[in-house]
Amino acid sequence: MAWRVQHPLAWGFCIITFFILAGFIYRNPWVRINPVSNASEPASIENQKALEGSLTDSEPLFESLFRHNPNVVCIIDGYGMITKVNGNIERIIGYNKRELENSHFYVLLCKECVSNTLERLSDARKGDPQSFRTMLQHKEGYRVDLDITAAPIQDGAEVNGVIVIGQDITERKRTEEQIRHMAYYDDMTGLPNRRLFMNRLNESITKAISNNQLVAVFYLDIDRFKIINESFGHDYGDMLLLQLGERFTRCISENDFLARTEGDEFALFFSGLAHPNQVIDLAKAIRQVLEEPFSFEQYQLHITASIGVAILSQEEEDAASLTKCADIALSLAKEKGKNNYQVFNTEMKTISLKRLTMENELRKAILQNELILHYQPQMDIISGNIVGFEALIRWSHPEKGMISPMDFIPFAEESGLIVPIGEWVLQEACRQNKLWQEQGYPHMTVSVNISTRQFLQPNLCAQVADVLKSTGLDSSYLELEITESSTMDVDYAIGVLLELKELGIKISIDDFGTGYSSLSYLKRFPIDKLKIDQSFVRDIMTDPNDAAIVASIIAMTRHMNLKVIAEGVETEEQLGFLHLNNCNEIQGYFFSRPLPAEQLEMMLQHHQQAAPTQQGD
């Protein structure tokens, strides 16, 4: 009986219909083959004979395809013995044909693949074609990954063996594994990354809920890591991260998980906890592994970390919400001075939401011109005349009314909005001062506070110059108040201050006595004035220490040929003390509170009218 096949078999680059191998007729097992009955029609008999002749003539062609196929081709008999292989077997797994023929196929298999592979080949011998992956052991010991197609070899109705076609996918699989590793692991430390951490955390949470256990997430941020990078270079920073990863690994068991999420941040979760108080001991253990100094050639660095902790609860029962809570707790830990840990509670969430709301409303306030300036006069302590005024920001909220800077400036500094806000204050204060001069009011200096972030902007000097040019204000009528914290990098600060002085503006150190400046650095700064912080002025009449500090600052400042102004003056007794100690200027509620521009104009008019009368007297 002859067979007719109407389906091609794709193999390598060839499309074939029939396959004759080693005396077997290979029938494509994926197609249905219908027997051709002994028809009485002469044409059918002639077609059958023609087909058989064609197959016989094609045997050399298919033998050539077998021999030169780029893949491994192997014929296995019904007992699993290799009866024939093509030449690629040696190129791919190192054995030549003579070594393999008449050997059992399983001797080539890696141990973990034996069971599954033999089962698949058994199914193929039963007439069920198979496609699967397996691993063979190369003659030199390493593993070779193959994509296998195994199909029955049939002679009529009888299955005589299996043909195995194996494509070497070792390089492809290695590439796939590299891509997967890049997707789920940190390239520098080799630790899992945030994506894998979140996947495993969700799995752990599901298991913990079903077992009535707890999971705790720890977010770690390395304190002062930026300074280490800047001081020693990024190579040292990378080495530190590697050592940190090794140290943190000591803190986890097989049920826990460690990842490097980004930059200098690490994340851990601990599963199977029975009580929330266990997180305290875990946090202490993490801090303990950091106590030993980190050694880098001749350097020894003492490293600390801020830690935020969140515990699985009914409100936070998935990875996203739990890690968010840990991040909130981490932010609070850093705010509290670093080198400590904070465990998340619902109050933190309220505070975090308040911050986010405030930041969004503040962005809106900048765009919709809700920010305004008030001006607090500064008076000469001897003459009592107004000699200048400080521009102080206020927020006129459409629903909440006037908001004090104490309530929104910290959020502005944290979010970075302090920079555009500071730029607006500078522009508006200079514009208003120039307007008053054009209206005939006395020419006086306006003082503008420059935040630390604004001071560190590389374009500060250019921006100040642009504002002076656009408003037309003479530079001698602008004073910038710099906080002591802005001058921590002394050399950088001196460079910026010198550039600002070249513009012709005045410079004062704000809140002197509360920051970092030492007298040795102070004498190097090109400044014009010191402002004594109100925290010292407040108690000069009741606290001898504050009185001594204020008197010393005034004496030192005058000795350095600088002016000194005291802020926060609220009583006549304070004024008398400052006058007695030769303070130059004062500012405070004793003289005037901060005023809107319109009210300050009225005060200026009053002082203009009073001046001739005083001169006449």
C-alpha positions as CSV (number, residue, x, y, z in Angstrom):
1,M,0.0,0.0,0.0
2,A,1.4,3.4,-0.9
3,W,1.0,6.7,1.1
4,R,0.2,10.1,-0.1
5,V,1.4,13.2,1.9
6,Q,0.1,16.7,1.2
7,H,2.0,18.6,3.8
8,P,5.7,19.7,3.7
9,L,8.2,19.3,6.5
10,A,10.3,22.4,7.2
11,W,13.8,21.4,8.1
12,G,16.7,23.9,8.1
13,F,16.4,25.8,4.9
14,C,14.7,23.0,2.9
15,I,11.1,22.1,2.4
16,I,10.6,18.4,1.8
17,T,7.7,16.1,1.4
18,F,9.1,12.7,2.1
19,F,12.2,11.6,4.0
20,I,14.0,8.3,3.6
21,L,16.7,7.7,6.2
22,A,18.7,4.6,6.9
23,G,16.2,2.3,5.2
24,F,13.2,4.0,7.0
25,I,10.5,6.0,5.4
26,Y,10.0,9.1,7.5
27,R,6.4,10.1,7.6
28,N,5.6,13.6,8.8
29,P,3.7,12.8,12.0
30,W,1.9,16.1,12.2
31,V,-0.3,15.4,9.1
32,R,-3.0,13.0,8.4
33,I,-1.9,10.4,5.8
34,N,-4.6,8.7,3.9
35,P,-3.9,5.2,2.3
36,V,-4.5,5.0,-1.4
37,S,-6.7,2.0,-2.0
38,N,-6.0,-0.4,-4.9
39,A,-8.1,1.5,-7.3
40,S,-9.1,-0.1,-10.5
41,E,-8.3,3.1,-12.4
42,P,-5.1,2.7,-14.4
43,A,-4.2,6.3,-13.6
44,S,-4.0,5.7,-9.9
45,I,-1.7,2.7,-10.3
46,E,0.6,4.7,-12.6
47,N,0.7,7.6,-10.1
48,Q,1.6,5.2,-7.3
49,K,4.5,3.7,-9.2
50,A,5.7,7.1,-10.3
51,L,5.7,8.3,-6.6
52,E,7.7,5.2,-5.5
53,G,10.2,5.7,-8.2
54,S,10.5,9.4,-7.2
55,L,11.2,8.4,-3.6
56,T,13.9,6.0,-4.6
57,D,15.6,8.6,-6.8
58,S,15.4,11.1,-3.9
59,E,17.3,9.0,-1.4
60,P,20.7,10.5,-2.1
61,L,19.2,14.0,-1.8
62,F,17.8,13.4,1.7
63,E,20.9,11.6,2.8
64,S,22.8,14.8,1.9
65,L,20.3,16.8,3.9
66,F,20.8,14.5,6.9
67,R,24.6,14.8,6.7
68,H,24.8,18.6,6.2
69,N,22.0,19.8,8.3
70,P,23.3,22.6,10.6
71,N,21.5,21.0,13.6
72,V,22.2,17.7,15.4
73,V,20.2,14.9,13.8
74,C,20.0,11.6,15.5
75,I,18.2,8.3,14.8
76,I,17.2,6.3,17.9
77,D,15.8,2.8,17.7
78,G,13.0,1.4,19.8
79,Y,15.4,0.6,22.6
80,G,16.8,4.1,22.9
81,M,20.0,3.2,21.2
82,I,21.6,5.6,18.8
83,T,21.8,4.1,15.4
84,K,22.8,7.0,13.3
85,V,24.0,10.6,13.9
86,N,25.1,13.4,11.5
87,G,28.5,15.1,11.7
88,N,27.3,18.1,13.7
89,I,27.2,16.0,16.8
90,E,31.0,16.4,17.2
91,R,30.9,20.1,16.6
92,I,28.2,20.7,19.2
93,I,28.9,18.2,22.0
94,G,32.4,17.0,21.2
95,Y,31.8,13.3,20.5
96,N,32.3,11.8,17.1
97,K,29.9,9.5,15.4
98,R,31.8,6.3,16.1
99,E,31.8,7.1,19.8
100,L,28.0,7.5,19.9
101,E,26.5,5.1,17.5
102,N,25.2,2.0,19.3
103,S,25.3,3.9,22.6
104,H,22.2,4.7,24.6
105,F,21.0,8.2,24.2
106,Y,20.6,8.9,27.9
107,V,24.4,8.8,28.4
108,L,24.5,12.2,26.7
109,L,21.9,13.8,29.0
110,C,22.6,16.0,32.0
111,K,21.4,14.3,35.2
112,E,18.5,16.7,35.9
113,C,17.2,16.3,32.3
114,V,17.3,12.4,32.1
115,S,13.8,11.7,33.4
116,N,11.9,14.3,31.4
117,T,13.9,13.7,28.2
118,L,13.4,9.9,28.2
119,E,9.7,10.3,29.0
120,R,9.4,12.6,26.0
121,L,11.2,10.2,23.7
122,S,9.0,7.4,24.9
123,D,5.9,9.4,23.9
124,A,7.5,10.0,20.5
125,R,8.0,6.2,20.1
126,K,4.3,5.8,20.8
127,G,3.5,8.0,17.8
128,D,3.1,11.4,19.7
129,P,5.6,14.0,18.3
130,Q,7.4,16.1,21.0
131,S,9.0,19.5,21.2
132,F,11.0,20.3,24.3
133,R,14.3,21.7,25.7
134,T,17.0,19.6,27.2
135,M,20.7,19.8,28.1
136,L,23.5,17.5,26.9
137,Q,26.8,17.0,28.6
138,H,29.7,18.1,26.3
139,K,32.6,15.8,26.1
140,E,34.7,18.5,28.0
141,G,32.2,18.7,30.8
142,Y,30.2,21.8,30.2
143,R,26.5,21.8,29.3
144,V,24.9,22.4,25.9
145,D,21.3,23.6,25.6
146,L,19.2,22.1,22.8
147,D,15.8,22.8,21.4
148,I,14.6,19.2,20.5
149,T,12.0,18.0,18.0
150,A,11.4,14.3,18.4
151,A,9.2,12.5,15.9
152,P,8.3,8.8,15.3
153,I,9.8,6.9,12.3
154,Q,7.1,4.8,10.8
155,D,7.3,1.9,8.3
156,G,3.8,1.5,7.4
157,A,1.8,1.1,10.6
158,E,4.9,0.2,12.7
159,V,7.0,2.7,14.6
160,N,10.7,1.6,14.2
161,G,12.3,4.5,16.1
162,V,12.6,8.2,16.7
163,I,14.3,10.9,14.8
164,V,15.7,13.6,17.0
165,I,16.6,17.0,15.7
166,G,18.4,19.3,18.1
167,Q,19.1,23.0,17.6
168,D,22.0,24.4,19.7
169,I,20.5,27.3,21.7
170,T,23.3,27.6,24.3
171,E,24.3,31.1,23.2
172,R,20.7,32.2,22.9
173,K,19.8,30.9,26.3
174,R,22.9,32.6,27.8
175,T,21.8,35.8,26.2
176,E,18.2,35.3,27.5
177,E,19.7,34.7,31.0
178,Q,21.8,37.9,30.7
179,I,18.8,39.9,29.7
180,R,16.8,38.4,32.6
181,H,19.6,39.1,35.0
182,M,19.8,42.7,33.8
183,A,16.0,43.1,34.3
184,Y,16.0,41.7,37.8
185,Y,19.5,42.3,39.3
186,D,21.7,45.3,40.0
187,D,24.6,45.2,37.6
188,M,27.1,46.7,40.0
189,T,26.5,44.8,43.3
190,G,24.8,41.7,41.8
191,L,22.0,42.0,44.3
192,P,18.3,41.8,43.2
193,N,16.9,45.1,42.1
194,R,13.6,46.9,42.9
195,R,11.5,44.9,40.4
196,L,12.6,41.5,41.8
197,F,12.2,42.8,45.3
198,M,8.6,43.9,44.7
199,N,7.8,40.5,43.1
200,R,9.2,38.5,45.9
201,L,7.7,40.8,48.5
202,N,4.2,40.3,47.1
203,E,4.8,36.5,47.2
204,S,5.9,36.8,50.8
205,I,2.9,38.9,51.8
206,T,0.5,36.4,50.3
207,K,2.1,33.6,52.2
208,A,2.3,35.6,55.4
209,I,-1.4,36.5,55.3
210,S,-2.4,32.8,54.8
211,N,-0.2,31.8,57.7
212,N,-1.2,34.7,60.0
213,Q,2.3,36.0,60.1
214,L,4.0,39.4,59.7
215,V,6.3,40.8,57.0
216,A,8.4,43.9,57.7
217,V,10.0,46.1,55.0
218,F,13.2,48.0,55.8
219,Y,14.4,50.9,53.5
220,L,18.0,52.0,54.1
221,D,19.7,55.2,52.9
222,I,23.4,55.6,53.5
223,D,24.1,58.8,55.3
224,R,26.5,61.3,53.6
225,F,27.1,59.0,50.7
226,K,27.3,61.9,48.3
227,I,30.1,63.4,50.3
228,I,32.0,60.2,50.1
229,N,31.6,60.2,46.3
230,E,32.7,63.8,46.0
231,S,35.6,63.4,48.4
232,F,37.1,60.0,47.2
233,G,35.6,59.5,43.8
234,H,32.9,57.2,42.4
235,D,35.2,54.2,42.4
236,Y,35.4,54.4,46.2
237,G,31.6,54.9,46.3
238,D,31.1,51.7,44.2
239,M,33.5,49.7,46.4
240,L,31.6,50.9,49.5
241,L,28.3,49.8,47.9
242,L,29.7,46.3,47.3
243,Q,30.9,46.1,50.9
244,L,27.6,47.3,52.2
245,G,25.7,44.7,50.2
246,E,28.0,42.0,51.8
247,R,27.4,43.4,55.3
248,F,23.6,43.6,54.9
249,T,23.6,40.0,53.6
250,R,24.7,38.9,57.1
251,C,21.4,40.2,58.5
252,I,19.1,38.0,56.4
253,S,18.0,34.3,56.5
254,E,16.8,32.1,53.7
255,N,13.2,33.5,54.1
256,D,14.3,37.1,53.9
257,F,15.3,39.2,51.0
258,L,17.9,42.0,50.2
259,A,18.0,44.3,47.2
260,R,19.7,47.4,46.1
261,T,16.9,49.6,44.9
262,E,18.8,52.7,43.6
263,G,21.8,54.8,44.3
264,D,22.8,54.4,47.9
265,E,19.4,52.9,48.9
266,F,18.9,49.3,49.9
267,A,15.8,47.4,50.8
268,L,15.2,44.3,52.9
269,F,12.1,42.4,53.9
270,F,11.9,39.9,56.8
271,S,9.1,37.3,56.6
272,G,7.6,34.9,59.2
273,L,7.6,37.5,62.0
274,A,5.4,36.7,65.0
275,H,5.4,40.1,66.7
276,P,5.8,43.7,65.6
277,N,8.4,44.3,68.3
278,Q,10.8,42.0,66.4
279,V,11.6,44.9,64.0
280,I,13.4,46.7,66.8
281,D,16.0,43.9,67.1
282,L,16.3,43.7,63.4
283,A,17.0,47.4,63.0
284,K,19.6,47.2,65.7
285,A,21.2,44.2,64.0
286,I,21.4,46.2,60.7
287,R,23.0,49.2,62.5
288,Q,25.4,46.8,64.3
289,V,26.9,45.4,61.0
290,L,27.8,49.0,60.1
291,E,29.8,49.6,63.3
292,E,33.0,48.1,62.0
293,P,34.8,50.7,59.8
294,F,35.0,50.2,56.1
295,S,38.6,50.1,54.8
296,F,39.7,51.6,51.5
297,E,43.5,51.5,51.1
298,Q,44.8,54.0,53.7
299,Y,41.3,55.3,54.6
300,Q,38.9,54.0,57.2
301,L,35.3,55.2,56.9
302,H,32.7,55.1,59.6
303,I,29.3,54.7,57.8
304,T,25.8,55.1,59.2
305,A,22.4,54.6,57.7
306,S,18.9,56.0,58.1
307,I,16.3,53.3,58.2
308,G,12.5,53.4,57.6
309,V,10.4,50.4,58.6
310,A,6.9,49.4,57.7
311,I,5.0,46.3,59.0
312,L,2.3,44.4,57.2
313,S,-1.1,45.5,58.4
314,Q,-4.7,45.6,57.2
315,E,-4.2,49.0,55.7
316,E,-0.9,48.1,54.0
317,E,-1.2,44.6,52.6
318,D,0.6,44.7,49.3
319,A,4.1,45.5,48.2
320,A,3.4,48.9,46.7
321,S,1.7,50.3,49.8
322,L,4.1,48.7,52.3
323,T,7.2,50.0,50.5
324,K,5.6,53.5,50.3
325,C,5.1,53.5,54.0
326,A,8.7,52.4,54.6
327,D,9.8,55.3,52.4
328,I,7.8,57.7,54.4
329,A,9.4,56.4,57.6
330,L,12.8,56.7,56.0
331,S,12.2,60.4,55.2
332,L,11.4,61.0,58.8
333,A,14.5,59.2,60.0
334,K,16.6,61.4,57.8
335,E,14.9,64.5,59.1
336,K,15.6,63.5,62.6
337,G,19.3,63.7,62.2
338,K,20.1,60.5,60.3
339,N,21.7,57.4,61.8
340,N,18.4,56.3,63.3
341,Y,15.4,54.3,62.4
342,Q,11.7,55.1,62.4
343,V,8.8,52.6,62.3
344,F,5.9,53.8,60.2
345,N,2.6,54.7,61.9
346,T,-0.6,56.3,60.6
347,E,0.4,59.7,61.8
348,M,3.3,59.7,59.4
349,K,0.9,59.0,56.6
350,T,-1.1,62.1,57.5
351,I,2.1,64.2,57.7
352,S,3.2,62.8,54.3
353,L,-0.2,63.6,52.7
354,K,0.0,67.1,54.2
355,R,3.4,67.6,52.6
356,L,2.2,66.4,49.2
357,T,-0.9,68.6,49.4
358,M,1.2,71.6,50.5
359,E,3.7,71.1,47.7
360,N,1.0,70.9,45.0
361,E,-0.8,74.0,46.4
362,L,2.6,75.8,46.5
363,R,3.3,75.0,42.9
364,K,-0.2,76.4,42.1
365,A,0.5,79.5,44.2
366,I,3.6,80.3,42.1
367,L,1.7,80.0,38.8
368,Q,-1.3,82.0,40.0
369,N,0.6,84.8,41.7
370,E,-0.7,84.0,45.2
371,L,2.7,84.9,46.8
372,I,3.2,88.5,48.0
373,L,5.9,90.4,49.8
374,H,5.8,92.3,53.1
375,Y,8.5,94.7,54.1
376,Q,9.9,95.2,57.6
377,P,11.7,98.5,58.1
378,Q,15.2,98.7,59.4
379,M,16.1,101.8,61.5
380,D,19.3,103.5,62.4
381,I,19.7,103.1,66.2
382,I,21.0,106.6,66.7
383,S,18.9,108.8,64.4
384,G,15.8,106.6,64.4
385,N,15.5,107.0,60.6
386,I,14.5,104.2,58.2
387,V,17.6,103.1,56.4
388,G,16.3,100.0,54.6
389,F,13.8,97.2,54.7
390,E,13.8,93.5,54.4
391,A,11.5,91.7,51.9
392,L,9.6,88.9,53.6
393,I,7.4,86.5,51.7
394,R,3.8,85.7,52.5
395,W,1.3,83.4,50.9
396,S,-2.2,84.8,50.3
397,H,-4.1,81.5,50.0
398,P,-7.5,81.9,48.3
399,E,-9.2,79.7,51.0
400,K,-6.9,79.6,54.0
401,G,-6.0,83.3,54.0
402,M,-2.5,84.6,54.8
403,I,-0.1,81.7,55.5
404,S,3.1,82.4,57.4
405,P,6.4,81.5,55.8
406,M,7.2,79.2,58.8
407,D,4.3,77.0,57.5
408,F,5.4,76.6,53.9
409,I,9.1,77.5,53.5
410,P,10.2,74.1,55.0
411,F,8.1,72.3,52.3
412,A,9.5,74.6,49.6
413,E,13.1,73.8,50.7
414,E,12.4,70.1,50.8
415,S,10.8,70.0,47.3
416,G,13.2,72.4,45.7
417,L,10.5,75.0,45.0
418,I,12.6,77.4,47.2
419,V,14.7,78.1,44.1
420,P,11.9,79.5,41.8
421,I,10.3,81.2,44.9
422,G,13.6,82.9,45.7
423,E,14.0,84.0,42.1
424,W,10.6,85.6,42.2
425,V,11.3,87.3,45.6
426,L,14.5,88.9,44.2
427,Q,12.7,90.1,41.1
428,E,9.7,91.6,42.9
429,A,11.7,93.2,45.7
430,C,14.0,95.0,43.2
431,R,11.0,96.0,41.1
432,Q,9.2,97.5,44.1
433,N,12.2,99.3,45.4
434,K,12.9,100.9,42.1
435,L,9.2,102.0,41.9
436,W,9.4,103.7,45.3
437,Q,12.5,105.6,44.2
438,E,10.7,106.7,41.0
439,Q,7.8,107.9,43.2
440,G,10.1,110.2,45.1
441,Y,10.6,108.2,48.3
442,P,14.1,108.1,49.9
443,H,16.6,105.8,48.2
444,M,17.1,102.9,50.6
445,T,18.4,99.4,50.5
446,V,16.1,96.4,50.2
447,S,17.4,93.2,51.8
448,V,16.5,89.8,50.2
449,N,17.1,86.4,51.7
450,I,19.0,83.9,49.6
451,S,18.4,80.3,50.6
452,T,21.2,77.7,50.7
453,R,19.8,76.0,47.6
454,Q,19.6,79.3,45.7
455,F,23.1,80.2,46.8
456,L,24.5,77.0,45.4
457,Q,22.9,77.5,42.0
458,P,25.7,78.0,39.5
459,N,23.8,80.8,37.7
460,L,23.1,82.9,40.9
461,C,25.4,85.8,40.0
462,A,24.1,86.0,36.4
463,Q,20.5,85.9,37.6
464,V,21.1,88.8,40.1
465,A,22.7,90.8,37.3
466,D,19.8,90.2,35.0
467,V,17.3,91.3,37.7
468,L,19.2,94.5,38.3
469,K,19.2,95.2,34.6
470,S,15.6,94.4,34.0
471,T,14.3,96.4,37.0
472,G,16.8,99.3,36.6
473,L,17.6,99.2,40.3
474,D,21.1,100.5,41.1
475,S,23.1,97.6,42.6
476,S,24.1,99.7,45.7
477,Y,20.4,99.5,46.8
478,L,20.3,95.7,47.0
479,E,21.5,93.7,49.9
480,L,21.6,89.9,49.9
481,E,21.3,88.0,53.2
482,I,23.2,84.8,53.2
483,T,22.7,82.2,55.9
484,E,25.7,80.7,57.7
485,S,24.8,77.2,56.4
486,S,25.4,78.4,52.9
487,T,29.1,79.1,53.6
488,M,30.0,75.6,54.8
489,D,32.1,75.1,51.7
490,V,34.3,78.1,52.4
491,D,36.2,78.3,49.2
492,Y,33.1,78.0,47.0
493,A,31.3,80.6,49.2
494,I,34.1,83.1,48.9
495,G,34.2,82.7,45.1
496,V,30.4,83.4,44.8
497,L,30.5,86.3,47.3
498,L,33.4,87.9,45.4
499,E,31.4,87.7,42.1
500,L,28.3,89.2,43.8
501,K,30.5,92.0,45.3
502,E,31.8,92.8,41.8
503,L,28.2,93.6,40.8
504,G,28.2,96.4,43.5
505,I,25.6,94.8,45.9
506,K,25.9,94.5,49.7
507,I,26.3,91.2,51.5
508,S,25.2,90.4,55.0
509,I,25.4,87.2,57.0
510,D,21.9,86.3,58.3
511,D,21.1,84.7,61.7
512,F,24.8,85.0,62.8
513,G,25.7,82.8,65.8
514,T,23.4,79.9,64.9
515,G,25.4,78.3,62.1
516,Y,28.8,77.1,61.1
517,S,31.0,80.1,60.5
518,S,34.1,80.5,62.5
519,L,35.8,83.8,63.0
520,S,38.8,82.6,61.0
521,Y,36.6,82.1,58.0
522,L,34.4,85.1,58.6
523,K,37.3,87.5,58.2
524,R,37.9,86.1,54.7
525,F,34.3,86.7,53.5
526,P,33.8,89.9,51.5
527,I,30.7,91.0,53.5
528,D,29.3,94.3,54.7
529,K,27.1,93.4,57.7
530,L,26.2,90.8,60.3
531,K,22.7,90.2,61.5
532,I,22.4,89.0,65.1
533,D,19.8,86.3,65.3
534,Q,16.6,87.1,67.3
535,S,17.2,84.0,69.5
536,F,20.0,85.8,71.2
537,V,18.3,89.2,71.3
538,R,15.1,87.8,72.9
539,D,16.7,87.1,76.2
540,I,19.5,89.7,76.5
541,M,17.7,91.3,79.5
542,T,17.2,88.1,81.4
543,D,20.0,85.7,80.3
544,P,23.6,86.9,81.0
545,N,25.0,84.5,78.5
546,D,22.9,85.9,75.7
547,A,23.8,89.4,76.7
548,A,27.5,88.5,76.7
549,I,27.2,86.9,73.3
550,V,25.4,89.8,71.7
551,A,27.8,92.3,73.2
552,S,30.8,90.3,71.9
553,I,29.3,90.0,68.4
554,I,28.8,93.8,68.2
555,A,32.3,94.5,69.5
556,M,33.9,92.0,67.1
557,T,31.9,93.2,64.1
558,R,32.8,96.9,64.7
559,H,36.4,95.9,65.1
560,M,36.2,94.3,61.7
561,N,34.7,97.5,60.2
562,L,31.4,95.8,59.5
563,K,28.0,97.0,60.3
564,V,25.8,95.0,62.7
565,I,22.0,94.8,62.8
566,A,19.9,93.1,65.5
567,E,16.6,91.5,64.6
568,G,13.7,90.6,66.8
569,V,13.9,93.8,68.9
570,E,10.5,94.0,70.7
571,T,11.1,96.1,73.9
572,E,12.6,99.4,74.8
573,E,14.9,97.7,77.2
574,Q,16.4,95.6,74.4
575,L,16.8,98.8,72.3
576,G,18.6,100.4,75.2
577,F,21.0,97.5,75.6
578,L,21.8,97.5,71.9
579,H,22.2,101.3,71.8
580,L,24.6,101.1,74.8
581,N,26.7,98.4,73.1
582,N,26.9,100.5,69.9
583,C,24.8,98.3,67.6
584,N,24.3,100.1,64.2
585,E,20.7,99.1,63.2
586,I,17.7,97.4,64.6
587,Q,14.7,95.5,63.1
588,G,11.7,94.2,65.0
589,Y,8.2,94.6,66.2
590,F,9.2,97.4,68.6
591,F,9.6,99.6,65.6
592,S,7.3,98.0,63.0
593,R,6.0,94.6,62.0
594,P,6.4,93.5,58.3
595,L,4.0,95.6,56.2
596,P,2.4,95.3,52.8
597,A,3.8,97.6,50.2
598,E,0.9,100.1,50.5
599,Q,1.3,100.4,54.3
600,L,5.0,100.8,54.0
601,E,4.4,103.7,51.6
602,M,2.3,105.4,54.2
603,M,5.0,105.0,56.8
604,L,7.6,106.4,54.4
605,Q,5.3,109.4,53.8
606,H,4.9,109.9,57.5
607,H,8.7,109.9,58.0
608,Q,9.2,112.3,55.1
609,Q,6.7,114.7,56.7
610,A,8.2,114.4,60.1
611,A,11.8,114.9,59.0
612,P,11.5,118.7,58.3
613,T,9.8,119.3,61.7
614,Q,12.6,117.4,63.5
615,Q,15.2,119.5,61.6
616,G,13.4,122.7,62.6
617,D,13.4,121.7,66.2
